[in-house]
Amino acid sequence: MSDDLRFIHQFEPGAGDASSRTLLLLHGTGGNESDLLQLGGMIAPGAALLSPRGKVLENGMARFFRRLAEGVFDEEDLHSRTEELAEFIDAAAGAYELDRESILAVGYSNGANIAASLLLSDPEMLAGAILLRAMVPFEPDSLPDLRGTPIFMSSGRQDPIIPPENSERLAHLLREAGADVTLEWLPTGHGLTREDVDAARAWLVVP
């Protein structure tokens, strides 16, 4: 295995008309490489699925980067882990012969946060993103060029972890960078619902 593929991960090749699209599935705290496979299949049937497991452990639960407290991120670790994830994406694209221009991140909670970090720090890494319960990962010194990048955000009005203004701030940052952002508000908390899946799938199939 390539050094850059050192993430424990699962890969499912695509099939049918959607076979050229790849969903990069990024789980939440305590998840693993299997958690979002069913979700990915529901959002984009036929797409290839690439799902790594976060390397950081917090009380035995896998995460993609460290935090100092709930909602307070270790930014030094976040930046190094974001770079490490980018290297994994590049290596996986070569190993699995993926179309680099058709890799779309689907992240939940901690996974959505590192996907947002990827967008803000390496704008050419992803073709777009579905961010489920995301918050601002860090405030960049200068905004990247995300012109035309499609991004779907689904946030919960009753989320006890992410204040609504934080989700709005992330959407604003991404729009200021030029991304085409759709922010969907649902009357729910931090957990995912069927409405999240339906909204993300509907957004993805809009021409």
TAZIQUI-V133596 format. One record per pair of residues at least 12 apart in sequence whose C-alpha atoms are under 6 Angstrom apart, sorted by the first residue. I is the first residue (numbers start at 0). GAP is how many residues later the second one is. D is the distance in Angstrom with one decimal. If there is no record, write none. Layout:
I_GAP_D + I_GAP_D
This chain:
3_83_6.0 + 3_84_5.1 + 3_87_5.8 + 4_83_5.4 + 6_45_5.9 + 7_44_5.8 + 7_45_5.5 + 8_24_5.5 + 8_42_5.3 + 8_43_4.0 + 8_44_5.8 + 9_40_6.0 + 9_41_5.2 + 10_38_5.5 + 10_39_4.6 + 11_36_5.5 + 11_37_5.0 + 12_35_4.5 + 13_32_5.1 + 13_33_4.5 + 13_34_3.8 + 14_31_4.6 + 15_30_5.8 + 17_28_5.1 + 17_29_5.0 + 18_27_5.7 + 18_28_5.0 + 20_26_5.2 + 20_81_5.0 + 21_25_5.5 + 21_26_4.5 + 21_27_5.7 + 21_81_4.8 + 22_26_5.0 + 22_80_5.9 + 22_81_5.0 + 22_82_5.6 + 23_26_4.9 + 23_27_5.9 + 23_80_5.9 + 23_81_4.5 + 23_82_5.9 + 24_26_4.7 + 24_81_5.0 + 24_82_5.9 + 25_81_4.5 + 25_85_4.3 + 26_81_5.6 + 26_84_4.9 + 27_80_5.2 + 27_81_5.0 + 27_82_4.7 + 27_83_5.2 + 28_33_5.8 + 28_34_5.0 + 28_81_5.9 + 29_31_4.2 + 29_32_4.8 + 31_21_5.0 + 32_18_5.1 + 32_19_5.1 + 32_20_4.7 + 42_158_4.6 + 64_13_5.3 + 100_26_5.7 + 101_25_5.7 + 102_23_5.6 + 102_24_5.5 + 103_22_5.8 + 103_23_5.4 + 103_24_4.9 + 103_25_5.2 + 104_24_4.5 + 105_23_5.9 + 105_24_4.7 + 106_24_5.3 + 106_25_6.0 + 107_24_4.7 + 108_24_5.0 + 108_25_5.5 + 111_19_4.9 + 111_22_5.1 + 112_21_5.4 + 112_24_5.6 + 116_20_5.8 + 119_24_5.9 + 122_23_6.0 + 127_21_5.4 + 127_22_5.0 + 127_23_5.5 + 128_22_4.9 + 129_21_5.9 + 129_22_4.7 + 129_23_6.0 + 130_22_4.7 + 131_21_5.8 + 131_22_5.0 + 132_22_5.0 + 134_31_5.8 + 134_32_5.4 + 135_34_5.1 + 142_34_5.5 + 143_33_5.8 + 144_32_5.5 + 145_31_5.3 + 145_32_4.9 + 145_33_4.9 + 146_31_4.0 + 146_32_5.1 + 147_31_5.3 + 147_32_5.8 + 148_30_4.7 + 148_31_5.7 + 149_30_4.8 + 150_30_4.8 + 151_29_5.9 + 151_30_4.9 + 152_30_4.7 + 152_31_6.0 + 153_29_6.0 + 153_30_4.8 + 154_30_5.1 + 155_29_5.8 + 155_30_5.0 + 155_31_5.9 + 155_32_4.8 + 155_33_5.0 + 156_29_6.0 + 156_30_5.2 + 156_31_5.8 + 157_30_5.2 + 157_31_4.5 + 158_30_3.8 + 158_31_4.7
